[in-house]
Amino acid sequence: MSRSAKVNQVILIILDAVRAEHLFGLINEGKLPNITQIAENGIKCSNCITSYPAITFPCYGNIVTGSYSGYFPKEGNAVPLYHWLNRMDPPSTSKKFPFIRNYGKRNDLLKINKDIGNNVKTIFEQAPDGNMLSSTSFLFRGAYFRLASHFFNIEPIFKNIEVAFKNPGFYFSNKEVSLITVGYVPHTDGIMHKLGFDHPNYINLIVECDKYLGSLMNTLKTTGYYDDTAVAIVTDHGNYKAEKNVDLEPFFQQKGLIPYIPDKGIGDFDCNFGSVGFFNIRGDTWHHHPTIQQMQKFKPSGIGKQNLNIFEVLWEIPGVKFMYYREDDNKPEKGIIHIEFQDQNSGKRRNGTIEYQGFGKEQKTRYTSDGNDFYGYNENEKSARILDNKFHTIEEWLEATNHINFPMIIDQIPRYFKNPRSCDIIISTLGDYSFNYEHGKTVGFSPYSHDNGLRESMIVPFIIGGSPEIPQMELKYCKTTDMVPTLLNLLGIKPHSSVIGKSILN
Ligand SMILES: [Zn+2]
């Protein structure tokens, strides 16, 4: 143990798609006795802000790295989203066309480990030495990876961790216990999408997690490791139920817009769209992002073939309230993101900008709008103060907007758009519609999803306890990227320079 270490081991459990409100609701109902024991005797926060967009990647990857999407040739997590197009900056000169990455495909999932790039480090890679275990955490770079083989049973995710303490020699030749363990439970997300966050099967799954966590805690106690192990729980994002559902396939057909086919390099656009839509549009070639003018006068390859204004086409999609896109000459270190907003009361279209400068922790952003702001920041005394026409850091946005809708979104949108693998236009219905549209096809009709900037998607639980060395405290707010630096702090390890979160113990 280093002199500044409070614990000798950390175990981080990441549950997929559980709102803070729901987890703490179950705690208050007495349904999660083991998570309650950890939370009540340690650090708890029911107002932890996740990454925007509130989708598994980036959110879960950002927890494991403590960083965010960025200009990945230089800085930041190179994975902007669950689905992305491999466009490079500068554009690729190879004849091969940009591939579509989709982590929903079994063959693509583990590629995340390479995809995140070398400018960020997983929590495992940030420790100078020691045994590292990933139990079903698909982002496992630097760790021994155990996959819970049964896709309907979460018990092995926790049992695999118990082995690292009962019989460490089973995984590690030096027979020492795991220094850093990450267990990831994807199952809660699967059931949430299929059946909903209010379905008994979803709630039972969280209750089961608590039960297996209890068994793990018992193992730590009987093996003598409980008192010097920190046990942490966080989730990647929340969830919502969309009110309406529309099949977008006929809409794009009528416009003559043909979905991109990466093998052939043909087509006009690529899109994935829950309630927030991410559109890639063909530029000079598929390697090039288009200019604004190219999108305003776009020649579709389908029927009709008259020039289209892509922005106007996207505004025809029902329920769209926000639109975001880059200025043409943006640089990684400085640029402008345009915001268009449909005022629901007046029906008028309004405009704003997010200007950004700097990288990583030093990134500062300024938000301006043509009159009253779009996010409701003005209606609240604390958040209204940050609308001062000045540039602000992530910490300043967090402090000013953690308690309302769209927490930290001004900081987050430029981090997404700086990444050359990001799309060209984002549109959002804020969860009113869920389109379930992926790369040319409507893939389902479930109204349950997550992705928007509202609190239902953005607010997650943040809990660290176990060892009596963990101080008892309740945080008013924090962010998911604070988890890794806090756990490293407890181990007496300095986080990597790419980490944007900060230890909440400092
Ligand atoms: Zn998720």
Residues whose N, C-alpha, C, O or C-beta is under 5 A from the ligand:
A	BS01	ZN	D16 A17 I55 T56 D189 D236
